[in-house]
């Protein structure tokens, strides 16, 4: 059975989808990612979809759900590399991927995630300081 | 089975997840053969993917027939999905934006219809559903 590899780089997980996704492969990736976030304590998830020729409602839902689940598990998700034709089709289909952060390529995605992780680390300190001051 | 676009038409059984991927690949081949633009190819393949999944999930399986059409010198690609499932009880409702029978995102049919040029739906309770879509070359 096909499985999408998940690479760990520092405190981020990197997934590059290079196959035409079957529904069950997409669901398995969603589960695998959630498990790996918990195992590794990763703070960021980068999903590269530059090789995907289409994103239909099922794959779109997988992406949205993954982003929502990772947020609950204290990790931020960024989807990178969406082809222009895919973006046009997604919007016309009515899928907006609300709540999913996107970047044009892997480089920008990593920068976006790193910034977010730093900000949240600082934000976390502030909250803790306030709490202790009370 | 090969799905060469040079064939007059190709029929793909839709019985499993992997068949949805095969429908996508076949429709892509035909769309390229008909020289649709990349955006139009993507729209047609995405529409076909939605409908193939509907055939599988709601129709209990069926088939997809793909072929190239010619109308007054303009080429297009037609995909017809047919199943013998329960049918769609209220077609107007099913074509309403945001409607879903559950499990989906509620943009199946109405969203799919926006992606193609022609969209025809025949359905009868207990007798199945037949949906035909066409994308013409611009």
HADDOCK unambig.tbl for C-alpha pairs under 7 A between the chains (distance, minus, plus):
assign (segid A and resid 20 and name CA) (segid B and resid 21 and name CA) 6.82 0.50 0.50
assign (segid A and resid 22 and name CA) (segid B and resid 17 and name CA) 6.04 0.50 0.50
assign (segid A and resid 22 and name CA) (segid B and resid 18 and name CA) 6.13 0.50 0.50
assign (segid A and resid 22 and name CA) (segid B and resid 21 and name CA) 6.37 0.50 0.50
assign (segid A and resid 23 and name CA) (segid B and resid 17 and name CA) 6.26 0.50 0.50
assign (segid A and resid 54 and name CA) (segid B and resid 42 and name CA) 6.27 0.50 0.50
assign (segid A and resid 54 and name CA) (segid B and resid 46 and name CA) 6.06 0.50 0.50
assign (segid A and resid 56 and name CA) (segid B and resid 46 and name CA) 5.65 0.50 0.50
assign (segid A and resid 56 and name CA) (segid B and resid 49 and name CA) 6.93 0.50 0.50
assign (segid A and resid 56 and name CA) (segid B and resid 50 and name CA) 6.71 0.50 0.50
assign (segid A and resid 57 and name CA) (segid B and resid 105 and name CA) 6.80 0.50 0.50
assign (segid A and resid 85 and name CA) (segid B and resid 38 and name CA) 6.74 0.50 0.50
assign (segid A and resid 85 and name CA) (segid B and resid 39 and name CA) 4.75 0.50 0.50
assign (segid A and resid 85 and name CA) (segid B and resid 42 and name CA) 6.36 0.50 0.50
assign (segid A and resid 86 and name CA) (segid B and resid 42 and name CA) 6.59 0.50 0.50
assign (segid A and resid 89 and name CA) (segid B and resid 42 and name CA) 6.85 0.50 0.50
assign (segid A and resid 89 and name CA) (segid B and resid 43 and name CA) 5.50 0.50 0.50
assign (segid A and resid 92 and name CA) (segid B and resid 114 and name CA) 6.72 0.50 0.50
assign (segid A and resid 92 and name CA) (segid B and resid 115 and name CA) 6.74 0.50 0.50
assign (segid A and resid 93 and name CA) (segid B and resid 111 and name CA) 4.34 0.50 0.50
assign (segid A and resid 93 and name CA) (segid B and resid 112 and name CA) 6.16 0.50 0.50
assign (segid A and resid 93 and name CA) (segid B and resid 114 and name CA) 6.66 0.50 0.50
assign (segid A and resid 93 and name CA) (segid B and resid 115 and name CA) 6.58 0.50 0.50
assign (segid A and resid 94 and name CA) (segid B and resid 107 and name CA) 6.64 0.50 0.50
assign (segid A and resid 94 and name CA) (segid B and resid 111 and name CA) 5.92 0.50 0.50
